[in-house]
């Protein structure tokens, strides 16, 4: 582990008792170091705050004033800088009187975000909330310090240009294809202000050209048309890898039951109802899911209900077990409780472990797929092509609306050719009928 102390640097020292260093991933927040003469190095202050943040406040004359404040933790500095103190304390953000303190600029966008955070953001899933907060922390600091009425189409142009230049300088342009998600979040924030603040003067600064400017490059297509034959090739390679028996069983259940990886990884032995006499009557309950937080160093969290469940009785979904899933589960089944798919210590598998095993198997099988969600797509595609019934596919996926099911339920590429062959068979049957023979 790296030491938190700042080693002596002759160029930096120059007799100063206090220095400030930048913190990666932050804007206008610095770490404070004090000189320790006995150790000949800079150390965090023993007394007092260790972080200093800077933001811009609007004066009564409509100008901007730079304000600095120190804090004991980095989170406190970010909260103050983003003006979300009220959102964190579940207190309503006071509306600014446009006739008094900000006569022309309206409330700061940071104040609007604080109320949006309290009203809307806290109701979303943990991962979505973390992603939106990351957008704000990394890409929207300068916009949050502006009065919302000062936002113009040209302001958005400059903001997108800065994001593009920053991505190019950092070398991330080959990995990032657009800032479309950040623009969508900003659009939602502006629409929230229009809906809730009812400002007759304000007009949205977003234009159609901004959506085009947010795109840096065309993203490569995602391959999701996993067929059952391709899945079997993938499964053979998966079984050869590390912990192949467990991962191949997990992949089989995920594919044939069309489950999310968060749902299949959370299955317990008590969720299975395997009927040994009549296997076709076997069922499994999806009543838990694992939340894989995107923040660095976070661990999987086991939660009740399946993902996007509405709560109550709707948090449990029961499915019939397909034959392939039954055969796979039969090999790992034991009487008792606990996770079916877990580490050697009985802990939930991390997403990185599962993804690495899947991606290695796809690569060895020579298939153009990656990730875990492609198995859910392939499982739904298999059921839909066999039943040709969207309602059945919707029940299998557990979607609340049919539009979500249409993303998964895709017909095989051979469907048109199969239909054309059926039409030929139908025409031949008509021409060979007795009535046609008499006419001839």
Wavefront OBJ file of the C-alpha trace (Angstrom):
o trace
v 0.000 0.000 0.000
v 1.359 3.432 -0.886
v 2.138 5.825 1.949
v -0.227 8.774 2.311
v 2.702 11.066 3.230
v 4.125 13.440 0.654
v 7.880 12.849 0.371
v 10.321 15.744 0.452
v 10.711 17.603 -2.816
v 13.302 20.375 -2.831
v 11.641 22.228 -5.707
v 8.257 22.072 -4.036
v 9.389 22.808 -0.497
v 11.243 26.147 -0.740
v 10.552 26.829 2.916
v 6.758 26.655 2.659
v 4.931 25.285 5.679
v 1.855 24.297 3.635
v 1.357 23.070 0.074
v -1.643 22.010 -2.048
v -1.733 19.119 -4.518
v -4.330 18.187 -7.097
v -6.602 15.184 -6.566
v -7.170 13.001 -9.667
v -10.799 12.913 -10.777
v -11.766 16.217 -9.131
v -12.037 19.807 -10.279
v -11.001 22.696 -8.016
v -10.455 20.447 -4.992
v -6.942 20.193 -3.490
v -5.306 18.138 -0.769
v -3.551 20.071 2.006
v -0.097 19.027 3.251
v 1.923 20.568 6.099
v 5.675 20.400 6.557
v 7.012 18.170 9.353
v 10.503 19.359 10.251
v 11.355 16.250 12.280
v 10.500 13.864 9.443
v 11.575 16.163 6.623
v 8.409 15.435 4.675
v 4.906 16.754 4.079
v 2.148 15.028 6.046
v -1.639 15.526 6.362
v -2.512 18.157 8.977
v -2.978 16.680 12.437
v -5.321 19.486 13.387
v -7.626 21.174 10.973
v -9.006 20.159 7.603
v -7.122 18.256 4.917
v -9.069 19.275 1.768
v -9.831 22.640 0.207
v -12.586 23.157 -2.386
v -13.375 26.130 -4.589
v -16.608 27.133 -6.289
v -18.206 30.213 -7.852
v -21.161 31.944 -6.204
v -23.355 34.586 -7.788
v -23.302 38.029 -6.204
v -26.319 40.280 -5.734
v -25.142 42.342 -8.711
v -25.285 39.286 -10.957
v -21.516 38.737 -11.075
v -19.463 35.714 -10.022
v -17.416 35.454 -6.822
v -14.828 32.781 -6.127
v -15.295 31.101 -2.730
v -12.951 28.681 -0.973
v -13.587 26.445 2.019
v -11.715 23.619 3.726
v -13.130 20.268 4.880
v -12.020 17.208 6.803
v -13.076 14.678 4.134
v -13.159 14.608 0.347
v -16.875 13.740 0.298
v -17.714 16.838 2.334
v -15.732 18.970 -0.102
v -17.591 17.482 -3.074
v -20.978 17.946 -1.395
v -20.236 21.607 -0.688
v -18.843 22.200 -4.165
v -21.856 20.582 -5.870
v -24.322 22.316 -3.535
v -26.110 19.127 -2.538
v -26.052 19.657 1.240
v -29.824 19.840 1.332
v -30.200 16.724 -0.846
v -27.961 14.699 1.444
v -29.880 15.816 4.544
v -33.245 15.195 2.819
v -34.098 18.883 3.213
v -35.836 20.902 0.501
v -33.585 23.268 -1.400
v -34.818 26.840 -0.910
v -35.883 28.446 -4.153
v -34.038 31.606 -5.040
v -36.017 34.754 -5.443
v -35.195 36.024 -8.894
v -36.233 39.520 -7.874
v -33.717 39.783 -5.009
v -30.413 37.887 -4.972
v -30.206 36.762 -8.631
v -32.220 39.266 -10.644
v -31.253 38.040 -14.094
v -29.586 34.654 -13.772
v -32.156 32.507 -11.982
v -30.995 29.746 -9.619
v -27.634 28.104 -10.102
v -27.725 24.852 -12.010
v -26.095 23.314 -8.932
v -29.147 24.250 -6.853
v -31.423 22.660 -9.455
v -29.275 19.518 -9.365
v -29.536 19.416 -5.553
v -33.326 19.318 -5.711
v -33.261 16.900 -8.655
v -30.941 14.673 -6.617
v -33.409 14.643 -3.723
v -36.612 14.213 -5.757
v -35.585 11.962 -8.632
v -32.076 10.587 -8.400
v -32.431 8.943 -4.998
v -35.330 6.844 -6.323
v -33.265 5.221 -9.090
v -31.196 2.063 -8.804
v -27.841 2.291 -7.058
v -25.767 1.802 -10.207
v -27.747 4.385 -12.177
v -27.407 6.885 -9.350
v -23.648 6.293 -9.118
v -23.293 6.738 -12.875
v -25.189 10.045 -12.887
v -23.184 11.309 -9.915
v -20.030 10.387 -11.835
v -21.195 12.487 -14.798
v -21.663 15.442 -12.466
v -18.324 14.976 -10.711
v -16.218 14.535 -13.851
v -17.915 16.540 -16.579
v -20.384 19.109 -15.220
v -18.556 21.061 -12.499
v -18.303 24.243 -14.559
v -21.962 24.120 -15.633
v -23.212 23.650 -12.057
v -21.589 26.938 -11.050
v -23.565 28.914 -13.648
v -27.001 30.542 -13.267
v -29.385 28.422 -15.285
v -30.618 31.356 -17.369
v -27.057 31.990 -18.490
v -27.026 28.638 -20.316
v -27.248 29.234 -24.057
v -26.763 26.991 -27.087
v -23.271 28.463 -27.404
v -22.555 27.532 -23.766
v -23.464 23.910 -24.525
v -21.253 24.023 -27.627
v -18.284 25.161 -25.531
v -18.994 22.508 -22.901
v -19.033 19.701 -25.487
v -15.845 21.064 -27.048
v -14.099 20.965 -23.665
v -15.200 17.373 -23.097
v -13.929 16.390 -26.534
v -10.541 18.058 -26.028
v -10.197 16.501 -22.579
v -10.919 13.009 -23.943
v -8.402 13.521 -26.749
v -5.640 14.734 -24.424
v -6.135 11.885 -21.964
v -5.938 9.274 -24.725
v -9.462 8.019 -23.977
v -10.832 8.890 -27.409
v -10.212 5.355 -28.703
v -12.397 3.967 -25.892
v -15.059 6.687 -25.697
v -17.398 6.974 -28.658
v -19.726 9.748 -27.461
v -20.825 11.991 -24.613
v -24.437 11.192 -25.420
v -25.217 9.889 -21.917
v -23.917 13.072 -20.294
v -25.998 15.159 -22.701
v -29.087 13.068 -21.925
v -28.574 13.609 -18.200
v -28.211 17.373 -18.722
v -31.390 17.334 -20.808
v -33.246 15.601 -17.973
v -31.949 18.178 -15.490
v -33.081 21.080 -17.676
v -36.491 19.499 -18.282
v -36.836 19.045 -14.517
v -36.249 22.782 -14.040
v -38.835 23.641 -16.709
v -41.396 21.301 -15.110
v -40.925 22.150 -11.430
v -39.669 25.747 -11.319
v -42.113 27.092 -13.934
v -39.778 29.854 -15.078
v -41.545 31.806 -17.879
v -38.279 33.443 -18.960
v -36.185 30.309 -19.365
v -35.899 28.445 -22.678
v -34.029 25.184 -23.115
v -30.570 25.798 -24.661
v -30.317 22.290 -26.128
v -30.472 21.949 -29.907
v -30.415 19.060 -32.369
v -26.840 19.838 -33.333
v -25.686 19.083 -29.782
v -26.708 15.452 -30.153
v -24.536 15.220 -33.265
v -21.612 17.072 -31.696
v -21.666 14.726 -28.693
v -20.704 11.786 -30.934
v -16.952 11.333 -31.273
v -16.930 8.165 -33.363
v -19.300 5.460 -34.480
v -19.445 2.733 -31.876
v -18.834 -0.809 -33.103
v -22.000 -2.905 -33.331
v -22.823 -5.163 -30.403
v -23.289 -8.779 -31.421
v -26.330 -10.177 -29.601
v -27.684 -12.796 -32.003
v -26.347 -15.755 -30.042
v -27.851 -18.959 -31.430
v -28.208 -22.226 -29.539
v -25.515 -23.843 -31.687
v -23.074 -21.038 -30.893
v -23.969 -21.272 -27.223
v -23.034 -24.967 -27.182
v -19.634 -24.167 -28.695
v -19.162 -21.486 -26.036
v -20.247 -23.921 -23.306
v -17.661 -26.511 -24.362
v -14.876 -23.959 -24.041
v -16.262 -22.596 -20.756
v -16.149 -26.076 -19.187
v -12.405 -26.304 -19.945
v -11.512 -23.171 -17.990
v -10.963 -22.505 -14.292
v -13.954 -23.708 -12.225
v -15.447 -24.855 -15.510
v -18.136 -27.053 -13.961
v -19.608 -24.211 -11.937
v -19.432 -21.611 -14.705
v -20.865 -23.957 -17.349
v -23.798 -24.775 -15.040
v -24.337 -21.065 -14.402
v -24.227 -20.254 -18.125
v -26.660 -23.083 -18.943
v -29.222 -21.858 -16.416
v -28.790 -18.247 -17.562
v -29.223 -19.090 -21.252
v -32.157 -21.509 -21.112
v -34.002 -19.591 -18.380
v -33.166 -16.223 -20.038
v -32.030 -14.720 -16.736
v -29.903 -11.695 -15.936
v -26.481 -12.524 -14.559
v -27.428 -10.719 -11.330
v -30.368 -13.118 -10.916
v -28.667 -16.416 -11.742
v -25.663 -15.543 -9.553
v -28.043 -14.978 -6.611
v -29.838 -18.332 -6.857
v -29.916 -20.353 -3.615
v -30.526 -24.082 -3.218
v -33.776 -23.300 -1.406
v -34.997 -21.475 -4.538
v -34.991 -24.760 -6.492
v -37.905 -27.153 -6.593
v -36.491 -30.071 -8.576
v -39.026 -32.860 -9.004
v -37.052 -36.075 -9.490
v -40.088 -38.213 -10.470
v -41.561 -35.771 -12.975
v -38.717 -33.405 -13.931
v -40.988 -31.412 -16.246
v -42.822 -30.111 -13.155
v -39.659 -28.601 -11.661
v -39.627 -24.873 -10.937
v -37.251 -22.223 -9.646
v -37.966 -18.943 -7.869
v -36.185 -15.710 -8.740
v -36.491 -13.797 -5.497
v -33.010 -12.294 -5.109
v -30.484 -10.451 -7.197
v -26.929 -9.192 -6.773
v -26.058 -5.533 -7.184
v -22.649 -5.097 -8.794
v -21.639 -1.559 -7.870
v -19.464 0.163 -10.446
v -17.456 2.116 -7.880
v -13.877 0.916 -7.505
v -13.248 -1.558 -4.704
v -16.932 -2.236 -4.010
v -18.140 -5.761 -3.285
v -21.265 -7.553 -4.613
v -24.382 -6.860 -2.543
v -27.182 -9.442 -2.269
v -30.636 -7.816 -2.467
v -34.165 -9.156 -2.187
v -36.369 -9.381 -5.297
v -35.324 -9.520 -8.933
v -33.994 -6.478 -10.738
v -36.607 -3.806 -11.574
v -39.205 -5.533 -9.390
v -42.012 -3.257 -8.186
v -41.989 -4.671 -4.652
v -44.369 -6.807 -2.618
v -45.576 -10.009 -4.232
v -44.196 -8.811 -7.559
v -40.656 -9.143 -6.172
v -40.788 -12.931 -6.678
v -40.961 -14.611 -10.088
v -41.431 -18.344 -10.620
v -40.291 -20.150 -13.760
v -40.566 -23.705 -15.033
v -37.172 -25.367 -15.329
v -36.168 -26.301 -18.872
v -34.674 -29.728 -19.489
v -31.158 -28.429 -20.127
v -31.239 -26.377 -16.920
v -32.519 -29.391 -14.963
v -29.661 -31.594 -16.177
v -27.095 -28.917 -15.282
v -28.544 -28.212 -11.827
v -28.839 -31.914 -11.077
v -25.056 -32.208 -11.184
v -24.450 -29.500 -8.556
v -27.561 -29.940 -6.411
v -27.222 -30.682 -2.717
v -29.700 -30.621 0.130
v -29.280 -27.482 2.179
v -29.237 -23.740 1.902
v -26.876 -21.135 0.535
v -25.657 -19.836 -2.807
v -25.415 -22.305 -5.689
v -22.711 -20.343 -7.532
v -20.172 -18.826 -5.161
v -16.480 -18.545 -4.325
v -14.585 -21.067 -2.235
v -15.475 -19.009 0.846
v -19.203 -19.064 0.050
v -19.277 -15.414 -1.054
v -21.072 -14.125 -4.179
v -18.982 -14.124 -7.339
v -17.830 -10.727 -8.548
v -18.923 -9.562 -11.970
v -15.289 -9.398 -13.033
v -14.827 -13.120 -12.294
v -17.873 -14.102 -14.347
v -17.135 -11.748 -17.217
v -13.532 -12.900 -17.460
v -14.586 -16.573 -17.640
v -17.242 -15.840 -20.282
v -15.032 -13.613 -22.448
v -12.181 -16.139 -22.431
v -14.576 -18.898 -23.536
v -16.046 -16.736 -26.322
v -12.544 -15.927 -27.563
v -11.410 -19.568 -27.534
v -14.607 -20.584 -29.353
v -13.964 -17.955 -32.048
v -17.301 -16.187 -31.433
v -17.741 -12.380 -31.763
v -19.523 -11.975 -28.419
v -18.512 -10.573 -25.051
v -20.027 -9.925 -21.647
v -22.790 -11.814 -19.894
v -26.055 -10.229 -21.023
v -25.805 -11.752 -24.492
v -26.902 -15.070 -22.947
v -30.211 -13.541 -21.842
v -30.721 -12.255 -25.397
v -29.957 -15.690 -26.842
v -32.263 -17.499 -24.407
v -35.219 -15.246 -25.196
v -34.495 -15.492 -28.919
v -34.603 -19.303 -28.654
v -37.993 -19.344 -26.898
v -39.519 -16.735 -29.200
v -38.480 -18.575 -32.368
v -39.877 -21.829 -30.982
v -43.221 -20.399 -29.791
v -43.575 -17.346 -32.084
v -45.485 -15.772 -29.184
v -44.351 -12.444 -27.735
v -46.500 -12.946 -24.632
v -44.603 -16.126 -23.764
v -41.262 -14.339 -24.229
v -42.492 -11.495 -22.031
v -43.498 -13.907 -19.258
v -40.122 -15.626 -19.440
v -38.199 -12.360 -19.181
v -40.469 -10.913 -16.518
v -40.795 -7.570 -18.321
v -43.553 -5.181 -17.319
v -44.107 -3.887 -20.867
v -43.918 -5.410 -24.319
v -41.504 -2.778 -25.663
v -38.715 -4.149 -23.471
v -39.431 -7.662 -24.727
v -39.092 -6.539 -28.360
v -35.445 -5.679 -27.685
v -34.782 -9.358 -26.915
v -37.327 -11.232 -29.040
v -35.663 -11.418 -32.470
v -36.441 -13.897 -35.208
v -33.720 -16.052 -36.729
v -32.159 -14.829 -39.956
v -33.516 -17.897 -41.721
v -37.140 -16.983 -40.888
v -37.814 -15.345 -44.297
v -36.272 -18.286 -46.194
v -38.301 -20.760 -44.127
v -41.489 -18.865 -44.939
v -40.591 -18.812 -48.640
v -40.112 -22.599 -48.609
v -43.493 -23.042 -46.929
v -45.135 -21.006 -49.674
v -43.612 -23.324 -52.310
v -44.931 -26.368 -50.478
v -48.374 -24.752 -50.252
v -48.411 -23.948 -53.974
v -47.412 -27.511 -54.892
v -50.175 -28.895 -52.701
v -52.739 -26.763 -54.533
v -51.509 -27.743 -57.985
v -51.608 -31.426 -57.077
v -55.195 -31.294 -55.781
v -57.825 -33.458 -57.603
v -59.703 -30.401 -58.848
v -56.538 -29.038 -60.491
v -55.815 -32.432 -62.036
v -59.334 -32.540 -63.624
v -58.825 -29.041 -65.091
v -55.568 -30.149 -66.617
l 1 2 3 4 5 6 7 8 9 10 11 12 13 14 15 16 17 18 19 20 21 22 23 24 25 26 27 28 29 30 31 32 33 34 35 36 37 38 39 40 41 42 43 44 45 46 47 48 49 50 51 52 53 54 55 56 57 58 59 60 61 62 63 64 65 66 67 68 69 70 71 72 73 74 75 76 77 78 79 80 81 82 83 84 85 86 87 88 89 90 91 92 93 94 95 96 97 98 99 100 101 102 103 104 105 106 107 108 109 110 111 112 113 114 115 116 117 118 119 120 121 122 123 124 125 126 127 128 129 130 131 132 133 134 135 136 137 138 139 140 141 142 143 144 145 146 147 148 149 150 151 152 153 154 155 156 157 158 159 160 161 162 163 164 165 166 167 168 169 170 171 172 173 174 175 176 177 178 179 180 181 182 183 184 185 186 187 188 189 190 191 192 193 194 195 196 197 198 199 200 201 202 203 204 205 206 207 208 209 210 211 212 213 214 215 216 217 218 219 220 221 222 223 224 225 226 227 228 229 230 231 232 233 234 235 236 237 238 239 240 241 242 243 244 245 246 247 248 249 250 251 252 253 254 255 256 257 258 259 260 261 262 263 264 265 266 267 268 269 270 271 272 273 274 275 276 277 278 279 280 281 282 283 284 285 286 287 288 289 290 291 292 293 294 295 296 297 298 299 300 301 302 303 304 305 306 307 308 309 310 311 312 313 314 315 316 317 318 319 320 321 322 323 324 325 326 327 328 329 330 331 332 333 334 335 336 337 338 339 340 341 342 343 344 345 346 347 348 349 350 351 352 353 354 355 356 357 358 359 360 361 362 363 364 365 366 367 368 369 370 371 372 373 374 375 376 377 378 379 380 381 382 383 384 385 386 387 388 389 390 391 392 393 394 395 396 397 398 399 400 401 402 403 404 405 406 407 408 409 410 411 412 413 414 415 416 417 418 419 420 421 422 423 424 425 426 427 428 429 430 431 432 433 434 435 436 437 438 439 440
